[in-house]
Amino acid sequence: MKDNNNLPARNIANEEQELTVKIRHMLLLNPLMDFKVVKHAYNSVAELKLGEKWTFLRKLNESRKEFVREASDTNNVIEYVKDHLENWNQEIAPLTIDDIMEIIKGTKMDFMDLAEKYITPMAISQKLNQYLIGQDEYSRKLSLCFYMHVMRSRGKGKRMPRPSLLAYGPSGVGKTFGPQTLAKLFGFKLGVVNCNSLVQEGIVGQTVTAVFTELYAANGNSVNGMEDSVIFFDEFDKLFEAGYYNERILNEILNIIDDNNTVQFATGSWGNSRERVSTGGMLFIFSGVFSGIESIVQKRVNTRSIGFGKEKGEKVEGDYHRYVQENDFVEYFNRAEIAGRITQYAYVCPISKDGMANILRDSKESPVGYFEDYFNLRGIGFKVTDDGAEAIADYASRKNLGVRGLKSTLFKILEDDMFTLDKQEIVVDKEYVERKTA
């Protein structure tokens, strides 16, 4: 017969531990409390009995609601919150971006008014890695660019060098997703230029300056607040292929990204009215596959000794990006002035099958969450098991669908259940995936 004598004690111990964690978190979220009380409670909460913890947690929840009401007028609480953050950071634990986002949740407080003092490139990268899985190099360099852009935009780094970044690698691996995530986090407007469809100014079609027209409209038909926008040039490599307008378009882009330039753009649907905005405070990011770069690298490293054990004439294969240098892009561009305006280069690598499974399990933007919300609307339980995530990733990998294909694969295998909505719970395991993709 099974002995259950110790089972209740173990459950109570787990509950007490969970309550201790919740209470300590709620102490962080109550910046109007006297900090001496906060610190004492943080250090002594583990000693409270179970019932006392529940009572204390309820009081903290009520106190939190009162803070959110008080914070409707930011001026009333901003100094209290800043003091609370400073004390917490010095006396309890280093603050994270997530901590500050949690504190201002439900209020009208500005994230950067509180976060500026605690943000570092490393902290931004750690936050980005919750969404962009398996791209450490890109995360590191993109986070540094955004940190410098944040400081410059807030007048803290007027002598700070202006950052820019070129991200290269296959499609569907997060080149666009990274800037989208960080622009949203910091409240910057993001404009995307599809270089594959650009035409020269004065020609009917999509021109470089059209992105400023779009930003202007999204900004309430005002240039105020546009000066720190993030401009993302997608498929930038297409401008270096044969094309009648490409050379002229590149010259237009070079003028736009100059440090002290302004750009004139149409504001009306017929282009009959125009505005001008300074581009000196904007962040420019360039992106593309740049599929020809590997031949340049191979030519360079296979015709001389490069100091890491390769003999002359030995071919570099596979992971060529480890050998890419800035000069390789100078040769690719065939225009040194373009490379001279880009401060960093980052390879955004292909996502392995295991990496795609990790995205499904761990990313805060995992497509699993969208389908979970869909089924939960009808009270249907939904989860993807570890072997289910691996099976989905395996299918997407075999079909060369990339990360973007994870959502379409989920849609494919869940379509029948999404239509009928007749189950109490849906568990997507390996067997489920294999049955639906057979």
C-alpha positions as CSV (number, residue, x, y, z in Angstrom):
1,M,0.0,0.0,0.0
2,K,1.3,3.5,-1.0
3,D,2.4,5.6,2.0
4,N,1.1,9.1,1.6
5,N,2.1,10.4,5.1
6,N,4.7,12.8,3.7
7,L,2.8,14.0,0.6
8,P,0.9,16.9,2.3
9,A,4.1,18.2,3.9
10,R,5.8,18.2,0.5
11,N,2.9,20.1,-1.1
12,I,2.8,22.7,1.7
13,A,6.6,23.2,1.4
14,N,6.2,23.8,-2.4
15,E,3.3,26.2,-1.9
16,E,5.3,28.1,0.8
17,Q,8.3,28.4,-1.6
18,E,6.1,29.6,-4.5
19,L,4.4,32.2,-2.2
20,T,7.8,33.5,-1.1
21,V,8.8,34.1,-4.7
22,K,5.5,35.8,-5.5
23,I,5.7,38.1,-2.4
24,R,9.2,39.1,-3.2
25,H,8.1,40.0,-6.8
26,M,5.1,42.0,-5.5
27,L,7.4,43.9,-3.2
28,L,9.3,45.1,-6.3
29,L,6.0,46.1,-7.9
30,N,5.0,48.3,-4.9
31,P,7.2,51.4,-5.2
32,L,5.1,53.5,-2.8
33,M,5.9,51.4,0.2
34,D,8.6,52.6,2.6
35,F,11.8,50.9,1.4
36,K,12.9,49.9,4.8
37,V,9.7,47.9,5.1
38,V,10.2,46.5,1.7
39,K,13.7,45.3,2.5
40,H,12.8,43.8,5.8
41,A,9.8,42.0,4.3
42,Y,12.0,40.7,1.4
43,N,14.5,39.2,3.8
44,S,12.1,37.8,6.4
45,V,9.2,36.6,4.2
46,A,10.5,33.0,4.2
47,E,10.0,32.8,7.9
48,L,6.2,33.5,7.7
49,K,3.7,30.7,8.1
50,L,1.6,29.7,5.1
51,G,-1.6,31.6,6.2
52,E,0.5,34.7,7.0
53,K,2.0,34.6,3.5
54,W,-1.4,34.4,1.9
55,T,-2.6,37.4,3.9
56,F,0.5,39.4,3.1
57,L,0.2,38.6,-0.6
58,R,-3.4,39.8,-0.7
59,K,-2.4,43.1,1.0
60,L,0.4,43.6,-1.6
61,N,-2.0,43.0,-4.4
62,E,-4.3,45.7,-3.0
63,S,-1.4,48.0,-2.6
64,R,-0.3,47.4,-6.2
65,K,-3.8,48.4,-7.4
66,E,-3.6,51.6,-5.4
67,F,-0.2,52.4,-7.0
68,V,-1.6,51.9,-10.5
69,R,-4.4,54.3,-9.6
70,E,-2.0,56.8,-8.2
71,A,0.3,56.5,-11.3
72,S,-2.5,57.7,-13.6
73,D,-0.9,61.1,-12.8
74,T,2.7,60.3,-13.4
75,N,4.0,63.5,-11.7
76,N,2.6,62.3,-8.3
77,V,4.7,59.1,-8.2
78,I,7.7,59.4,-10.5
79,E,10.2,60.4,-7.8
80,Y,9.0,57.7,-5.5
81,V,9.4,55.1,-8.2
82,K,12.9,56.3,-9.1
83,D,14.0,56.1,-5.4
84,H,12.4,52.6,-5.1
85,L,14.3,51.4,-8.2
86,E,17.6,52.9,-7.0
87,N,17.3,51.3,-3.6
88,W,16.2,47.9,-5.0
89,N,19.1,47.9,-7.5
90,Q,21.6,48.7,-4.8
91,E,20.3,46.8,-1.8
92,I,18.4,43.8,-3.1
93,A,19.1,42.8,-6.7
94,P,20.2,44.2,-10.0
95,L,17.2,45.5,-12.0
96,T,16.3,44.0,-15.4
97,I,14.4,45.4,-18.3
98,D,11.5,43.0,-17.4
99,D,11.4,44.3,-13.8
100,I,10.9,47.9,-15.0
101,M,8.3,46.8,-17.6
102,E,6.4,45.0,-14.9
103,I,6.5,48.1,-12.6
104,I,5.0,50.4,-15.2
105,K,2.4,47.9,-16.5
106,G,-1.0,49.4,-16.4
107,T,0.3,52.9,-15.8
108,K,1.0,55.9,-18.0
109,M,4.7,56.0,-17.0
110,D,7.3,56.2,-19.7
111,F,9.6,53.2,-19.8
112,M,12.7,55.1,-20.7
113,D,12.2,57.7,-18.0
114,L,12.8,54.9,-15.5
115,A,14.9,52.5,-17.5
116,E,17.6,54.8,-18.9
117,K,19.8,54.5,-15.9
118,Y,19.8,50.7,-15.8
119,I,19.9,49.8,-19.5
120,T,23.1,48.4,-21.0
121,P,23.8,46.8,-24.3
122,M,24.0,43.4,-22.4
123,A,20.7,44.0,-20.8
124,I,19.1,44.7,-24.1
125,S,20.6,41.6,-25.7
126,Q,19.3,39.5,-22.8
127,K,15.8,40.9,-23.4
128,L,16.1,40.3,-27.2
129,N,17.2,36.7,-26.7
130,Q,13.8,36.0,-25.1
131,Y,12.3,36.5,-28.6
132,L,15.2,36.0,-31.1
133,I,16.5,32.5,-30.3
134,G,19.9,31.2,-31.4
135,Q,21.3,34.5,-32.9
136,D,23.9,35.5,-30.4
137,E,26.1,37.5,-32.7
138,Y,23.2,39.4,-34.3
139,S,21.6,40.0,-30.9
140,R,24.9,41.4,-29.4
141,K,25.6,43.8,-32.3
142,L,22.0,44.9,-32.8
143,S,21.6,45.6,-29.1
144,L,24.7,47.7,-29.0
145,C,23.3,49.7,-32.0
146,F,20.0,50.3,-30.2
147,Y,21.7,51.2,-26.9
148,M,23.7,53.9,-28.7
149,H,20.6,55.1,-30.6
150,V,18.7,55.3,-27.3
151,M,21.4,57.4,-25.7
152,R,21.8,59.7,-28.7
153,S,18.0,60.2,-29.0
154,R,17.8,61.2,-25.3
155,G,20.6,63.7,-25.7
156,K,23.0,61.6,-23.6
157,G,25.5,60.8,-26.3
158,K,25.9,63.8,-28.6
159,R,29.6,62.9,-29.1
160,M,28.8,59.2,-29.3
161,P,29.6,57.7,-32.7
162,R,26.5,57.1,-34.8
163,P,25.8,53.4,-35.1
164,S,24.6,51.5,-38.2
165,L,24.5,47.8,-38.9
166,L,24.4,45.4,-41.9
167,A,22.8,42.1,-41.2
168,Y,23.5,39.3,-43.8
169,G,22.3,35.7,-44.0
170,P,19.5,33.6,-45.4
171,S,15.9,34.6,-45.3
172,G,13.5,33.7,-42.5
173,V,16.1,33.7,-39.7
174,G,15.2,37.0,-37.8
175,K,17.0,39.8,-39.6
176,T,13.8,41.9,-39.7
177,F,12.3,40.5,-36.5
178,G,15.1,41.8,-34.3
179,P,14.8,45.5,-35.2
180,Q,11.0,45.2,-35.0
181,T,11.2,43.8,-31.5
182,L,13.6,46.5,-30.2
183,A,11.9,49.4,-31.9
184,K,8.6,48.4,-30.2
185,L,10.4,48.0,-26.8
186,F,11.9,51.5,-26.9
187,G,9.0,53.2,-28.7
188,F,10.9,54.1,-31.9
189,K,9.0,54.4,-35.2
190,L,10.2,51.7,-37.7
191,G,10.2,52.3,-41.4
192,V,10.9,49.4,-43.8
193,V,12.3,50.0,-47.3
194,N,12.0,47.1,-49.7
195,C,15.0,47.7,-51.9
196,N,13.9,45.0,-54.4
197,S,11.1,47.2,-55.7
198,L,12.6,50.7,-55.5
199,V,12.8,53.1,-58.4
200,Q,14.6,56.4,-58.8
201,E,13.1,59.6,-57.5
202,G,10.9,61.2,-60.1
203,I,9.9,57.9,-61.6
204,V,6.4,56.4,-61.0
205,G,6.8,53.6,-58.4
206,Q,8.1,53.1,-54.9
207,T,11.0,55.5,-54.1
208,V,13.4,55.7,-51.2
209,T,11.6,58.7,-49.7
210,A,8.3,56.9,-49.6
211,V,9.2,55.4,-46.2
212,F,9.3,58.9,-44.8
213,T,5.8,59.6,-46.2
214,E,4.6,56.5,-44.4
215,L,6.2,57.4,-41.1
216,Y,4.8,61.0,-41.4
217,A,1.2,59.6,-41.8
218,A,1.7,57.1,-38.9
219,N,3.0,60.0,-36.8
220,G,-0.2,62.0,-37.2
221,N,1.0,64.0,-40.2
222,S,3.8,65.6,-38.2
223,V,7.6,65.5,-38.5
224,N,7.9,66.0,-34.7
225,G,9.1,62.6,-33.3
226,M,10.3,61.3,-36.7
227,E,13.9,62.4,-36.1
228,D,14.9,59.3,-34.1
229,S,13.1,56.7,-36.3
230,V,14.7,53.4,-37.3
231,I,15.0,52.8,-41.0
232,F,15.4,49.2,-42.1
233,F,16.6,48.6,-45.7
234,D,15.4,45.1,-46.5
235,E,17.0,43.2,-49.5
236,F,19.7,45.8,-49.7
237,D,21.8,43.4,-51.7
238,K,19.4,43.6,-54.6
239,L,20.7,47.1,-55.4
240,F,24.0,45.6,-56.3
241,E,22.6,43.4,-59.0
242,A,22.2,44.6,-62.6
243,G,19.5,47.3,-62.8
244,Y,18.9,50.5,-64.7
245,Y,18.1,52.6,-61.6
246,N,20.3,50.9,-59.0
247,E,23.3,53.2,-59.1
248,R,21.1,56.3,-58.8
249,I,19.1,54.7,-56.0
250,L,22.3,54.0,-54.1
251,N,23.3,57.6,-54.5
252,E,20.0,58.7,-53.0
253,I,20.4,56.3,-50.1
254,L,24.0,57.6,-49.4
255,N,22.6,61.2,-49.3
256,I,19.9,60.1,-46.8
257,I,22.2,58.3,-44.4
258,D,24.8,61.1,-44.3
259,D,25.3,62.4,-40.7
260,N,24.0,65.9,-41.2
261,N,21.5,65.5,-44.0
262,T,17.8,66.2,-44.3
263,V,15.4,64.6,-46.7
264,Q,12.4,66.1,-48.5
265,F,9.4,63.8,-49.0
266,A,5.9,64.0,-50.3
267,T,3.1,64.3,-47.7
268,G,0.0,64.3,-49.9
269,S,-1.3,61.3,-51.9
270,W,-0.5,63.2,-55.2
271,G,2.9,64.4,-53.9
272,N,1.8,68.0,-54.3
273,S,2.9,69.0,-50.8
274,R,6.2,68.2,-49.2
275,E,8.0,68.2,-45.8
276,R,11.6,68.0,-44.7
277,V,13.1,66.0,-41.8
278,S,16.6,65.6,-40.5
279,T,18.0,62.1,-40.8
280,G,21.1,62.8,-38.6
281,G,19.5,61.2,-35.6
282,M,18.0,58.2,-37.3
283,L,19.3,54.6,-37.0
284,F,19.9,52.8,-40.3
285,I,20.0,49.0,-40.6
286,F,20.7,47.2,-43.8
287,S,19.7,43.6,-44.5
288,G,20.0,41.0,-47.2
289,V,21.2,37.5,-48.2
290,F,24.4,38.8,-49.9
291,S,24.8,35.4,-51.5
292,G,27.8,36.4,-53.5
293,I,29.9,37.2,-50.5
294,E,31.1,33.6,-50.1
295,S,32.9,33.6,-53.4
296,I,34.8,36.7,-52.4
297,V,35.7,35.1,-49.1
298,Q,36.9,31.9,-50.7
299,K,38.9,33.8,-53.2
300,R,40.7,35.7,-50.5
301,V,41.3,32.9,-48.0
302,N,42.2,30.3,-50.6
303,T,44.9,32.3,-52.3
304,R,47.1,33.1,-49.2
305,S,47.9,31.8,-45.8
306,I,45.5,33.3,-43.2
307,G,47.1,32.1,-40.0
308,F,44.8,29.4,-38.8
309,G,46.3,26.3,-40.3
310,K,44.8,26.4,-43.8
311,E,47.1,25.7,-46.7
312,K,47.1,27.7,-49.8
313,G,44.5,26.4,-52.2
314,E,42.5,24.6,-49.6
315,K,38.8,25.4,-50.0
316,V,36.7,27.0,-47.3
317,E,33.3,25.3,-47.3
318,G,30.1,25.6,-45.3
319,D,30.6,28.1,-42.5
320,Y,32.2,30.8,-44.6
321,H,30.8,33.6,-42.5
322,R,33.5,33.0,-39.9
323,Y,36.0,34.5,-42.3
324,V,34.0,37.5,-43.6
325,Q,35.8,40.8,-43.2
326,E,34.8,44.4,-43.9
327,N,37.0,44.5,-47.0
328,D,34.9,41.7,-48.5
329,F,31.9,43.9,-48.4
330,V,33.9,46.8,-49.9
331,E,34.6,44.4,-52.8
332,Y,31.0,43.3,-52.9
333,F,29.7,46.9,-53.0
334,N,32.4,48.0,-55.3
335,R,31.9,51.3,-53.6
336,A,34.0,52.1,-50.5
337,E,31.8,55.0,-49.4
338,I,29.0,52.6,-48.7
339,A,31.1,50.3,-46.4
340,G,32.5,53.5,-44.8
341,R,29.0,54.4,-43.5
342,I,28.3,51.0,-41.9
343,T,29.8,50.6,-38.4
344,Q,29.0,46.9,-37.8
345,Y,28.4,43.7,-39.8
346,A,26.5,40.7,-38.3
347,Y,25.9,37.3,-39.7
348,V,22.4,36.0,-39.0
349,C,22.9,32.2,-39.3
350,P,20.5,29.5,-40.5
351,I,18.3,28.0,-37.8
352,S,18.9,24.3,-37.2
353,K,16.2,21.8,-36.5
354,D,17.0,22.0,-32.8
355,G,17.0,25.8,-32.9
356,M,13.5,25.8,-34.4
357,A,12.3,23.4,-31.7
358,N,13.7,25.8,-29.1
359,I,11.8,28.7,-30.7
360,L,8.6,26.8,-30.4
361,R,9.3,26.0,-26.8
362,D,11.1,29.1,-25.5
363,S,10.6,32.2,-27.6
364,K,8.1,34.8,-26.2
365,E,6.9,35.2,-29.8
366,S,6.6,31.4,-30.4
367,P,3.7,30.7,-32.8
368,V,2.4,28.2,-30.3
369,G,1.0,31.0,-28.3
370,Y,-1.3,32.2,-31.1
371,F,-2.9,28.8,-31.5
372,E,-3.2,28.4,-27.7
373,D,-5.1,31.7,-27.6
374,Y,-7.4,30.5,-30.5
375,F,-8.4,27.3,-28.7
376,N,-8.6,28.9,-25.2
377,L,-11.3,31.3,-26.5
378,R,-13.5,28.2,-26.6
379,G,-12.3,26.8,-23.4
380,I,-10.2,24.1,-25.1
381,G,-6.9,23.2,-23.5
382,F,-3.9,23.3,-25.8
383,K,-0.2,22.3,-25.5
384,V,2.7,21.2,-27.6
385,T,4.9,18.6,-26.0
386,D,8.7,18.6,-26.3
387,D,8.7,15.7,-28.8
388,G,5.8,17.5,-30.6
389,A,7.9,20.6,-31.0
390,E,10.8,18.5,-32.3
391,A,8.5,16.8,-34.8
392,I,7.2,20.2,-36.1
393,A,10.7,21.5,-36.4
394,D,11.8,18.3,-38.2
395,Y,9.0,18.7,-40.8
396,A,9.7,22.4,-41.3
397,S,13.4,21.7,-41.7
398,R,12.9,18.8,-44.2
399,K,10.6,21.0,-46.3
400,N,13.1,23.9,-46.1
401,L,10.4,26.2,-44.7
402,G,12.6,28.0,-42.2
403,V,11.4,29.7,-39.1
404,R,8.5,31.4,-40.9
405,G,7.3,27.9,-41.8
406,L,6.7,27.0,-38.2
407,K,3.4,28.9,-38.1
408,S,2.3,27.5,-41.4
409,T,3.2,24.0,-40.3
410,L,1.1,24.4,-37.1
411,F,-1.8,25.7,-39.1
412,K,-1.5,22.7,-41.5
413,I,-1.6,20.1,-38.7
414,L,-4.2,21.9,-36.6
415,E,-6.6,22.9,-39.3
416,D,-9.1,20.1,-38.7
417,D,-9.3,20.8,-35.0
418,M,-9.5,24.5,-35.5
419,F,-12.5,23.9,-37.8
420,T,-14.4,21.5,-35.6
421,L,-13.6,22.9,-32.1
422,D,-15.1,19.8,-30.6
423,K,-12.4,18.6,-28.2
424,Q,-11.8,19.4,-24.5
425,E,-8.0,19.3,-24.9
426,I,-5.5,19.1,-27.8
427,V,-2.1,17.7,-27.2
428,V,0.3,18.1,-30.1
429,D,2.9,15.3,-29.6
430,K,5.1,13.5,-32.0
431,E,2.4,11.0,-33.0
432,Y,-0.1,13.8,-33.6
433,V,2.3,15.7,-35.9
434,E,3.3,12.5,-37.8
435,R,-0.3,11.6,-38.3
436,K,-1.2,15.0,-39.6
437,T,1.8,15.4,-42.0
438,A,1.7,11.8,-43.4
